[in-house]
């Protein structure tokens, strides 16, 4: 796992842990439902960052007989757990608290304290969001942010960026709800803000859950990586046809590559062995993230016979 990913998580962890206690204090003093939802949100985010760090540590374990391809995919599992926690705890509690306060609205006292805490929280959350955005921006190349998020194989950065984006939106909603409740003398808006925060968290959790599920069940390398591999493999002397190129991410920086090649019939076994060894070295030099390479020698006719096209 890259140091950039850890830096993003540590920045988010520090920001959320510093502001969580402050939000709980403000929610207790003022009785604001929206502020309580924000406090729960920050608390859940803090726990999530700790889970991601734990997952990153577990993913670094070496391969063994029971897991011959290593444990890099474990970070995907813990990112999926984070999505569940955001939905169950963050969103669930916020929506429940919002419905409760809408049904039984109570006036917010000492609203100025909420404004101060929300302002400070925006500074911390904004700083953590900027760190995550810069890291994502440095990796996306010419892709749009949305496409980069969809194609990223590192769930840690995606998780923090989604969490911090949801946090910034939640802070704005909380501010608006408390302000409306105070100015209009309608405390129901405080509960409405809490409910909306829960919906925002549910949306972030669903997006994160879908993306990590896709990684868990095995995603191919990015189109750019596949195109590069096709160029390397297709340029091997003696190869008459490239039957198939299959890739799967075993982790953010670990790719499994399986290639089926048809070599020219006049080549000897020794010449094919040298060609395969040379190809594997070229692939690893250009793409060190390709941690496992399997090259299958097979005629095109046999390959298509054994692997018919899906209907």
Order of alpha helices (4+ residues) and beta strands (2+ residues): alpha-alpha-alpha-alpha-alpha-alpha-alpha-alpha-alpha-beta-beta-alpha-beta-alpha
